[in-house]
Amino acid sequence: MDNNGVIEELIGRMEDLLESLRAAGDQRQYFNATYQRTTIAVAEKLRGGGFNDAGWVERWDVAFADLYLDTLQTALAGRRPARPWEVAFNAPAHLPPLRHVLLGMNAHINYDLPQALLAVITDEEFADPVLLARRESDHRAIDDVLASRVGAEDDELAAISGPGSSLDRLLRPVSQLGTRRFLREAREKVWANALVLREARMRDPQAYATALEQLAELSAAKIATLQAPGQVLQ
């Protein structure tokens, strides 16, 4: 199967889950819908040749998405997901759609993304500075896709939530800038955390499990703060 076929299969899987979430009135639909649209944008960039190594980006994109989709299906089956996702998924349903998207973004980027990088970058590749620079360049290119979607996603969520208060409308541009800043800063943290996990993985399985648990608790604590009342600026 070519790259486009794999990505289209991933998008179809997201669509199937989105339909069931919408039918159930499940608040997790908002992040799922945003993620699906973002994946479509990544697929378009892949077709346009916007990466150094399209094959690697495709493998990474699928590995990254699978972590979320498998976790969502775990939760839908009534089983307990990883702590960051447990906090995000159990957020009060009455929170605005944007807040649910931010919760999902934080869980997926802060917790899942370092693991996804380890799934598609071997220890030998981590030791190759030239190759690693290419991987990091493609990582930045993905961030460009995400940043380019911020305004459109804000419009999508505003259409769902309604115009909101005058304060909401005044803060929209500030919130968009905050989201872009979060994406930029998160990339640096993700690479640092991926290196920590890689070093732990090289020691032994227990060291890796301990490092991953620490990352889970830090990520969950961040997500919990985003559920506080009031405006949230990333």
C-alpha positions as CSV (number, residue, x, y, z in Angstrom):
1,M,0.0,0.0,0.0
2,D,1.4,3.5,-0.9
3,N,1.7,6.4,1.5
4,N,-1.6,7.9,0.4
5,G,-3.4,4.6,1.0
6,V,-2.1,4.2,4.5
7,I,-3.0,7.8,5.4
8,E,-6.4,7.5,3.9
9,E,-7.0,4.3,5.9
10,L,-6.1,6.2,9.0
11,I,-8.4,9.1,8.2
12,G,-11.2,6.5,7.5
13,R,-10.6,5.0,11.0
14,M,-10.9,8.5,12.5
15,E,-14.1,9.1,10.6
16,D,-15.7,5.9,11.8
17,L,-14.9,6.8,15.4
18,L,-16.1,10.3,14.9
19,E,-19.5,9.2,13.7
20,S,-20.0,7.0,16.8
21,L,-18.8,9.8,19.1
22,R,-21.2,12.3,17.5
23,A,-24.1,9.9,17.7
24,A,-23.5,9.4,21.4
25,G,-23.1,13.1,22.1
26,D,-19.6,12.3,23.4
27,Q,-17.5,15.4,24.1
28,R,-14.4,13.5,22.8
29,Q,-15.7,14.1,19.3
30,Y,-14.2,17.6,19.3
31,F,-10.6,16.5,19.5
32,N,-11.2,13.6,17.2
33,A,-12.7,15.9,14.5
34,T,-9.8,18.4,14.9
35,Y,-7.3,15.6,14.7
36,Q,-8.9,14.1,11.6
37,R,-8.8,17.5,9.8
38,T,-5.2,17.9,10.8
39,T,-4.3,14.5,9.4
40,I,-6.0,15.4,6.1
41,A,-3.7,18.5,6.0
42,V,-0.7,16.3,6.7
43,A,-1.7,13.9,3.9
44,E,-1.9,16.9,1.5
45,K,1.6,18.0,2.5
46,L,2.8,14.5,2.0
47,R,1.4,14.4,-1.5
48,G,3.0,17.8,-2.2
49,G,6.5,16.6,-1.3
50,G,6.8,18.9,1.7
51,F,9.2,16.6,3.7
52,N,12.7,15.4,3.6
53,D,11.6,11.8,4.1
54,A,8.0,11.3,3.2
55,G,8.1,7.5,4.0
56,W,9.4,8.2,7.5
57,V,6.8,10.9,8.1
58,E,4.1,8.6,7.1
59,R,5.3,5.9,9.5
60,W,5.6,8.4,12.2
61,D,2.2,9.9,11.6
62,V,0.5,6.5,11.7
63,A,2.4,5.4,14.8
64,F,1.5,8.7,16.5
65,A,-2.2,8.5,15.6
66,D,-2.4,4.8,16.6
67,L,-1.4,5.7,20.1
68,Y,-4.4,8.0,20.4
69,L,-6.9,5.8,18.5
70,D,-5.9,2.7,20.5
71,T,-6.3,4.7,23.7
72,L,-9.7,6.0,22.7
73,Q,-10.9,2.5,21.9
74,T,-9.6,1.3,25.2
75,A,-11.6,4.0,27.0
76,L,-14.7,3.3,24.9
77,A,-14.4,-0.4,25.9
78,G,-14.6,0.6,29.5
79,R,-11.0,0.0,30.3
80,R,-8.7,2.5,32.0
81,P,-6.4,4.5,29.6
82,A,-3.1,6.0,30.5
83,R,-3.3,8.7,33.1
84,P,-3.0,11.8,30.9
85,W,-5.8,10.5,28.7
86,E,-7.9,9.4,31.7
87,V,-7.8,13.0,32.9
88,A,-8.6,14.4,29.5
89,F,-11.4,12.0,28.7
90,N,-13.0,12.4,32.1
91,A,-13.2,16.2,31.8
92,P,-16.7,17.7,32.5
93,A,-18.9,17.5,29.4
94,H,-20.0,21.1,29.9
95,L,-16.6,22.5,29.1
96,P,-16.5,24.4,25.8
97,P,-15.4,22.4,22.7
98,L,-12.1,24.4,22.5
99,R,-11.2,23.2,26.0
100,H,-11.8,19.6,25.1
101,V,-9.5,20.1,22.1
102,L,-6.8,21.6,24.2
103,L,-7.0,18.7,26.7
104,G,-6.6,16.2,23.8
105,M,-3.7,18.2,22.3
106,N,-1.8,18.3,25.6
107,A,-2.3,14.6,26.2
108,H,-1.4,13.6,22.7
109,I,1.6,15.9,22.2
110,N,3.1,15.8,25.6
111,Y,2.6,12.1,26.4
112,D,2.1,10.3,23.1
113,L,4.5,12.1,20.8
114,P,7.8,11.2,22.6
115,Q,6.7,7.6,22.4
116,A,5.8,7.8,18.8
117,L,9.3,9.2,18.0
118,L,10.9,6.3,19.8
119,A,8.8,3.9,17.7
120,V,10.2,5.3,14.4
121,I,13.7,6.3,15.4
122,T,16.1,3.6,16.4
123,D,18.9,4.0,18.9
124,E,21.4,3.9,16.0
125,E,19.5,6.7,14.3
126,F,19.5,8.8,17.5
127,A,23.3,8.5,17.4
128,D,23.5,9.8,13.8
129,P,23.5,13.6,14.1
130,V,22.9,14.1,10.3
131,L,19.9,11.8,10.2
132,L,18.5,13.1,13.4
133,A,18.7,16.6,12.0
134,R,16.6,15.5,9.1
135,R,14.1,13.9,11.4
136,E,13.9,17.1,13.5
137,S,13.4,19.2,10.3
138,D,10.5,17.0,9.3
139,H,9.1,17.4,12.9
140,R,9.2,21.2,12.4
141,A,7.4,20.8,9.1
142,I,4.6,18.9,10.8
143,D,4.4,21.7,13.4
144,D,4.0,24.2,10.4
145,V,1.0,22.2,9.3
146,L,-0.5,22.3,12.8
147,A,0.1,26.0,13.2
148,S,-1.5,26.7,9.8
149,R,-4.6,25.0,11.0
150,V,-5.1,27.0,14.2
151,G,-7.3,29.8,12.7
152,A,-9.4,27.3,10.7
153,E,-9.9,25.1,13.8
154,D,-10.9,28.1,15.9
155,D,-13.5,28.9,13.3
156,E,-14.8,25.3,13.3
157,L,-15.1,25.4,17.1
158,A,-16.7,28.8,17.2
159,A,-19.4,27.5,14.7
160,I,-20.2,24.7,17.2
161,S,-20.1,26.8,20.4
162,G,-21.6,30.0,19.0
163,P,-20.2,33.5,19.2
164,G,-19.6,33.4,22.9
165,S,-19.2,36.5,25.1
166,S,-17.6,39.7,24.1
167,L,-14.6,38.6,26.2
168,D,-14.4,35.4,24.2
169,R,-14.4,37.3,21.0
170,L,-11.7,39.7,22.2
171,L,-9.5,36.9,23.3
172,R,-9.7,34.7,20.2
173,P,-6.7,36.2,18.5
174,V,-4.7,36.0,21.8
175,S,-5.8,32.4,22.2
176,Q,-4.7,31.5,18.6
177,L,-1.2,33.0,19.3
178,G,-1.1,31.1,22.5
179,T,-1.9,27.8,20.7
180,R,0.9,28.5,18.2
181,R,3.3,29.2,21.0
182,F,2.3,26.0,22.7
183,L,3.0,24.0,19.6
184,R,6.4,25.6,19.2
185,E,7.4,25.1,22.8
186,A,6.0,21.6,23.0
187,R,8.2,20.5,20.1
188,E,11.3,21.4,22.1
189,K,10.0,19.6,25.2
190,V,9.0,16.6,23.1
191,W,12.5,16.1,21.7
192,A,14.0,16.5,25.2
193,N,11.5,13.9,26.6
194,A,12.1,11.5,23.7
195,L,15.8,11.6,24.5
196,V,15.1,10.9,28.2
197,L,12.9,7.9,27.2
198,R,15.6,6.7,24.8
199,E,18.3,6.8,27.4
200,A,16.0,4.9,29.8
201,R,15.2,2.4,27.1
202,M,18.9,1.7,26.5
203,R,19.3,0.9,30.2
204,D,16.6,-1.6,30.8
205,P,12.8,-2.1,30.6
206,Q,12.2,-1.0,34.2
207,A,14.0,2.2,33.7
208,Y,11.9,2.9,30.6
209,A,8.7,2.1,32.5
210,T,9.7,4.5,35.3
211,A,10.5,7.3,32.9
212,L,7.3,6.8,31.1
213,E,5.3,6.9,34.3
214,Q,7.0,10.1,35.3
215,L,6.1,11.6,31.9
216,A,2.5,10.4,32.4
217,E,2.2,12.1,35.8
218,L,3.7,15.4,34.5
219,S,1.4,15.4,31.5
220,A,-1.7,14.5,33.6
221,A,-0.9,17.4,36.0
222,K,-0.7,19.9,33.1
223,I,-4.1,18.6,31.7
224,A,-5.7,19.0,35.1
225,T,-4.8,22.7,35.2
226,L,-6.5,23.2,31.9
227,Q,-9.8,22.2,33.4
228,A,-9.8,25.1,35.9
229,P,-12.7,27.6,35.4
230,G,-12.1,30.7,33.3
231,Q,-10.3,31.5,30.1
232,V,-7.3,29.3,29.2
233,L,-4.4,30.9,27.3
234,Q,-1.8,28.3,26.2
